[in-house]
Amino acid sequence: MSWLFVLLTFLLAGIKSSKPKYQKVSVIIPAFNEENTVARVVEVIKKVSCVDEIIVVNDGSSDNTAEEASNAGAIVINHEVNKGKGEALFTGYKYAECDIIAFIDADIHNLTSKKVESMIKPILMGKTDITKTKFARESGRVTELTAKPLLNFFFPEISFEQPLSGQFAARKEILKKIHFEKDYGVDVGIVIDADVLGISIMEVDIGAIEHDMSPLADLNIMANEVVRTIMNRANKYGRVTMIDDIGYYIRMSIVGLSLVILGLFTIFFVKFIPLSVGVIISVVGILLSIYYFAKVIIQSISMYRKTRGGNLLKSFIKVHFPLIISLIILLLMLSTFLGAATFDNGTISIEPNSRNLIIFTDHRNDNSISVRGPYTVDTAIENESNVIRMPSDAMMTLGIKVNDTVLIDNDLYVINETRDFEPDILRLPLDVKNALHVDDGDIIQNSRLIDVFDKSVVSHNIKENNVSYDEKYMISSRQSGSWSYELIVDNVSISNSTGVFLENESYSIMADDSYVGSIGYVNSTIENKNFTYENHLIQLKFDDVNGSSSKRFEKNGFINIDFSKSANT
């Protein structure tokens, strides 16, 4: 049983040791001639329960700053001469023995214990390694006119509202990795170092802050020190190289890629420019892009080795983004060409086919926006020698639908939709392929579909409001002068359709395959007509839409109303 007792003791000790270790907190207050405010700041900080130590670094003050701080209960460390804010912070940091160190200015008039706690608690709770503050204040000219523009240029991933806030807190072990500037550049230096080294840093809002306004001469000094610090860090971490050298290489790489794209476009789509010119442009572009892209990679690797860290990736993406987009465009273009490549008896043929954006067709009620084609010709399904299977997009282009019939070379074929797993396959019987002069594997752009089916006669079945009728037309190249008509049966509007009528021609109206009358297109006009069939009233109303259409109405059996089917419906 003794071994069991020993085991339990070890387990209990392990559980006890897993509890969070108490972390001591030091507050460092750099002060230079701040006798009017330093005691008040110390007294406020003393009320913060988590603070264990308050150190005031008297940076060569000529007034009673040291005495005021000491009387208020702070540990005072004196500099014989003024060394600058950064040196004062570093002195306090070296002296402090606590786990967490907060840096607070000595001239804050409205400091509260809540403001101090909000700086320290995120670190105590393990949410971050460094906190910096943001607050409402009247000043900020150095931040807006110098710090932010330079940071945005060299370190675009840093987007704090107030990078020069002056109030910080951090784990002491983390501060060992950071270089303290001797002057006013210390604040922005800590922010940059933390960012580049991948140290977690959080901006904490502590509300409004009131402190002494610096005179213009001091702001000039501060601005110079901040600019120097940012530029030194930019050189140290390779950001000047990234913006200057890499920026130039990226621009030249994009020029090369653009020339490749221009050359390919010229080769395949611009007929009046000689093929050799397009080839030369592409070759020059390839050489330029390879050379400068290699430069980009080499410089990027070199810079990454200098400043390894997750935050560097954000800047890389921002700087390299135009090059990435150009590469994507080129890859998409190449994939399009390679997808259109065919190999036949040692011959490589590339015929890129674009899809067609169709916005509307023929003034129909089912106008739509769609991307159509291209379509690949294939063999008809077995036992479907009289069936044409085509995608719904192709049907929309030709103005037909499922169960319509098409007369091709004196043979009649039924239209059916392509199968679900063949969205762009156009299955044609052998006789149809011969009549249309196409073969298996041929690719037909949507814009060519009407030309391929030119002179084919369609019997288009329409069923609306319990009335069924066939409209007969010929597929032809688009012609101007189209008209729309409205069919009204027994005072009920059935449908509207649009197509082209031939001048000085008559068009027969049928009902149950029986002739009931005709309409004529004379002197570029058509008169509305009424017909009767048995006890039915048939009315046709026409309207000149002054458009174009690929439908040319057939004279014989232009409209054939099937009342027997309508009655069954």
N, C-alpha and C positions, 0 to 999 in steps of 0.2 A: 504493500500500500504506500510505502514511502516514495516510490517512483511516481505514483499517481499524484501525490501531494506536490512533488517537485514540478511535474508537468503543469498542474493548475497554477502554481506560483508564477511560472514563466509566462503562461497565457495571460494571467491577470496583469503582469508587469508590461506585457506587450500592449494590452488594451489601454492601460494607463498612459503609456508613452505615446499612444496615438493621439492624445488630446492636443489641441493647438498650444504651441509654446507661447508664453507671455512675451509680448514684444514691447520693448521700451521705445519711447519717442522723445527725440530732442528737437527743439525749435531754435534755429539759428537766425539772429536778427542782425544784419549788417547796418551799421549806423555811422553817419558822418554829419556832425553838427545837427543832431536831432534832439536837443535837450527838451524841446517843448512837447514832443509826442512820444518819445521812447518809453517813458515810465507807464503811460497809459496803455501802450501796446503790451508791455510786459504784464501788467496787472490783468488784462483781458485773457492773455494766454495762460496765466496761472489758474484761471477758473476752469480750464479744460481738463477733464478728469484723466484723459489718456496721455497727457503730456507729463513726462518725468523730468525733463531738464530744459532750462531756458538759457541760451548763451547769446550774449550781446557782444558782437565784435566791433569795438570802437576803432574805426578806421582813420586814426590821426585827427580826431576832432579837436577844435580849438575852443569849444565851449564846455558846458558841464554835462555832456552826454554820458560819460562814464559814471559820474556820481549819481545821476538820475536813474540810470539802469541798475546800478548796484543797490541803491536805496529801495528800489521796487522789488528786489529779490532775485535778480538775474545774475548769472555768472558772467563776469566781464573779462574779455581778452582785448588787450590794447595793441594797436599798431602805432609805432612811434610817428610814422608819417602816413599820409593818405596813399594807399596802394591801389585803390579801385575796388568796385563792388565784387568782382570775381575773386580777387585775392581774399577779401573778407569772408566770402562764402566758403572758400577752400580752407581757410584757417579754422573756421567753426566746424567744418566737416571733419578735419583731422582731429580736432579736440574731442568731438562727441564720441561717446562710447555706446550709444543706443542703436537699436536695430533699424529704426525709421527716423529720417531727418526731414524736417520741414523748414523752408526758408521763407521768412516773412519780412517785408520792408518795415522800417521803423517810423515812417511818416504817415501811417494810415490813421485817419481821424475817427472813422466809424467802424473800426474792427470789432467783431463780436466773437464770442466763443463758438457760436454756431458756424460762422465762416471758417474758423480754424478746424473745427471737427469735420466739416465737409471736405476739407483737403486731405485729412489723414485717414478717415474711415475706409475709403475704397481700398487703401493699401492694407490696412489691418484686416479687412474682410477677404483679402486675397484676390480682388477683382483686377488689380493692375499693379505694376511695379513703380510707376511714376504718375503723379497727378500734377497738372498745371491748371491754373485758374483762368477763368474769363469773367469779366464783370463790366458793368456799366460805368463809364467815366467820361470826363470832359476831354481828356488828352487823347493821345494815340496817333499823333502826327507821324512819328518815326515808324510806327507799325504800318500805317496805310501807305506812306510815301516811299519807304525803303524796304522794310522787311518783307511784307507780303508780295510785292512785285518780284523781288529777287528769289524768294522761296518758290513762287509759282513757276519761275523760269527754270531754276536748277533742281528743285525738289518738288515737282508738281503733286506728288502724293501727300505732301503735308498741307492740310487744309484747316488748321486751327484758326479760330476767330481772332485770338490774341496770342500770337507766338512770343510776345515780349511782356507777358503779364507780370513777371517778377516774383510771383508767389508760387513756390514749388514744394512738393513733398516726394520723397523717394526712399527706397530701401538702401541702406548704406552699402550693402554688398554690390548693388547695381551701380552706384556712383563710382565705384572703383574702375569701371570700364569707360568712364566719361572724362574727357579733358575739360578742366575748368579754365575758361578764359579769365584774364586778370581784370577785365573791365566790364562795361555794360554789354559786351557781346556774350557774357556767360549764359544769359537766359536762352537766346536763340541757339547757342552752341549745344546746350543740353538737349533741346528739342531735336536738332539735326542728328546728333550722335545717337539718341535713343531710336530715332526713326531708321537710320541706316543699319544699326546693330540689331534691329528687330526687337527692341525692348518695348514691352507694353506700356503705353502712355495714354492717359485719359484726361480730357479737358473737363473741368468741374466748374459749374456756374455758382459763384458765391454771392451774387447780387451786386448792389452798387458799392463802389469804393470811393472814398474821398481822401485825397492826399495832396501834398503841396505841388503846385504846378512848377515845372522846371522852366527856367528862363531860356530864351532862344539860343544863347551861346552854349548852354549845357546840352540842349537838344541837338545842336550841330555836332558836338563831340560824341554824343550817344549815337547819332546816325552814322558817323564815320566808323565807330567801333563795331556797330552792328553789320554794316556793309563789309568791313574787313573780315569779320568772323564768317559771314556767309560765303564770301569768295574763297577764303582759305579752306573751308570745309568742302566747297564745290571742287576745288583743285585736288584736295586730299582724297576725296571719294570718287574722283573720275567723272563728275557731272559736267565739267567744262568740256571734257572729251566727248561725252555723250551728246551734248547739245551742239558742239562745234563740229568735230570730226565725224562722229557717227551721223549727225544730222545731214552733213554734206553727202556722206556715202549713201544714206537712205534716199536722199533726193535723186542722186545719180542712178541708184538701183531702180527707182520708180520710172525715171526717164527710159532706162533700158527695157523694162517690162512694158512700158507704153509703146515703145517702138516695135516690140515683138507683137503686141496686140494689133497695132496699126498695120504691120506687114501681113499678118494672117488675114486680117479683114480685107486688105487690098487684094491678096491672092485669090480669095474665094468669092468676094462680093463686088469688087470694082472692076468692071470689064475694060474701061478705057485706059487703065494704067497697066503697062506691060508686066507680065509675070515676073520677069527678071528684077524689076524694081521692087516688087513686093518681097522677093526672096532676099535681096540685098538689105532692105530695111529690117527684116526679121533677123538675119544673121548679125548685123551690127547691134541690134537690140539684145540678142542673146549674149554676145561677147561683153557688152557693157554691164548687163544685169549680173552675169556670173562674176565678173571682176569685182564690182562694187558690193555685191551681196556677200562675197567672201570677206571683203574688208569689214562689212558690218558685223559679220559673225566673229571675226578675230578681235575687233575692238570691244564688242559686247562681252565676250568671254574674259578679256583682260580686265574690263571694268567690274565684272561680276566677282572676279577673284579678289579685287581690292575691297569690295563692299558686299560681302555675302549677307543676305537678309531677305525676308519675305517682302518687306515694303518696297524693295528695289523693283520687284516685278511690276508694281503699279506704274512706276515711271517708265519702265521698259515698254509696257503696253501702250502708254500714251505717246511715246516718242516713235515707236515702231508701227503704230496703227495704220498710217497711210500705206506703208510697204506691205503690211499684211493684207489690206483690202486689194491692192494691186495684184498680189499673188493669187488671191482667191478668184479674182476676175479672170486672170490668165488660165488658172487650172480649170475653171468652168468652161472657158472657151475651148481649151485643148480637149477636154473630155467630150465636148459636143462634136468636135471634128473626128476624134478617134471612134466615137460611137457611130459615126456615119461612114467609117472606112470598110471597104469590102476587098477581099483578095480572090482573084480569079485568074487561074493559069499564070501565076507569077506576076500579075498586074495588080497594083494597089490603086484603088479608086476611092476618093473621099468626096462624098456629096452631102454636105451639111444641109439639114432641113429644119427650118425654123417653124415653131408653132404659130398659129394665127390667133390674134386677139380679136374676137368678133363682138362688136358692141350692139348692133341691131341689124335685122334683115327684113327687107320687103314690107315695112310698115305693118307688120302683123301684130296681133294681140299678145303673142307670146315672146315679144322682144326680150332679149336677154344679153348678158355679158358672159362670154365663155372663151376659154382657150381651146382651140380645136386643132386636131391633127398633130403631126402627119400620120397617114394611114399606110399600113403595109399590106400589100396584096398577098393572098394565100389561096390555097385550093378549097373548093366547096366541100362541105361535109358530105360523107357518103350518103347516097340516096336523097340528096338535095340538089339534083341537077337543074331544077327549075326554081331554086331559091337563092336570093342574094342576101347575105348577112353583112350588115354594116353597122358601125357605131352610131349612137344616137346623135353625136355631134355632126357626123356626116349627113345624117338624115335632115337635121336642121338646116344645113347649108343647101341641100337640094330641095328643101320644102316638102319632104315626104315623111311618111311614118310607117310603122309596122302594119302589114297586111295590104298596103298599097301595091299596085302592080306596075311594072315597067316593061315597055315594049322596046326590045333591042334587037335589031337586025331581023325583024318580023317574028321574033319569038317572045313569049310573055313570061315574065319572072315575078315571083312574089317577094316582097321585101320583109325581112325578119331582122331582129336585133342580134348583134354579136353576143357571144357568150361572155359571162361575167369576168372570166380570167383572161379574156382577149380584148381589152378595152379599145385598142386601136388597130384591130385586124379587119381587113376588108376581104371577106370570103366570096369569091366569084366562081361560077361554073366555067368549064373550059370554053364553051361557045361564047360566053360573055367576054372572057379575057381576050379571045381572038378578035371579037368584034370591036372591043375598046382598045386593042393594041397594047395590052399590058401583060405582065407575066409575074409569076410567083417571086416574091422578094422585092418587087418594085415598091418604091416609097412615093406616095402621092401627098403633096402638101394640100392643105385645105383649100388654098386659093386656086389650085389646079383641078379640083374635084369636078367643078362644073364643066371645064373643058374636056375632061375625060369622058363624062357622060353626055356630051353634046349630042343633040338630035334624038336622045332617048325620050320616049313618050310615056308620061306618067298618068295613071288613073288614080287620083288621090281621093280616098274615101273620107268623108266628113260626117260626123254624127253629132248633132246638137239639138237640144230641145225635142227629143223623140223623133227627129227627122233625119234620115240617112240619104246622102247623095254623093255622087262621084263628080269630081272636077277633073277635066282632062287638059293637060298642057304638055308642051315640049320643053325639055331643058335646053337652054341655049346661052350663049355669051350674053352678058348683061346688055340690055337695050334701054334707051331712054323712052320717055313717053308712056310710062305705065299708068294704069287706071286701077282703081279699087271698085269692087262691087259689093252690095249687100243683098243677100238672098232672104226674102220674107215669104213665108208660107203660112197661109191662113191667118194673116195679120200678126204672125210671130216671127221676130228676127231670128234667123238661123245662124248665119255666119257672115264674116267679111273676109275678102281675099283680094290679093293684088297681083297683077300681071300685065303683059303687053298684048294688045290687039293689033292685028295687021290692017292697014288702011284699005278701005273699000272691000272688006270681006264680011260675010255673014256667019253667024255662030248659032248653031242649033241648040234648042232647049228640049230636053227629053224628060219623060216621066214614065217609069216602068218600061224603059226601052222604046217608048212610043214618042214620035215627034209631036210637040205641042206648039212650036213656033220658033222664031229666031230673032236675034238682035243684030244690028249692023253698025260697023264702025266706018262712018262716012264723014269726009271733011274734018277729020281729027276730032270727032265728037260721037257720043253714044247717047241715045235717048233712053230714058227709063221706060220699062215695058211691064205690062200686066198680062198674065196668061191664066187660062182656066183648064183644069184637067179633072174630069168627073166632077166632084163637088169641092174641089180644092182651088184656092186662089194662089197663084204664084206671081210674086212681084220681084223685079230686079231694079235696083237703084245704083247709078254709077257716079263716080267722082274722079275727076282728073287730079291725081296726086303729084303729077309733074316730077316723078322720080324715075328710077331705073329698076329693072327686075331681070332675073334669069329665067323667069317663067313666061313662055309664049303660049297663050291659050290656043287649043285645037279647035278647028272649025266644026268638025263632025263630033257631035256629042260633047259639046263644051260643058254642059251641065246635064246630068241624068239623075233625077230624083226617084228614089225607090220607095214608093209608098207602101209596098207590101212589107218591106222590112220595118218601116216606120210603124206600121200597124202592129206588127209582132212585138216591137219594142214597147 
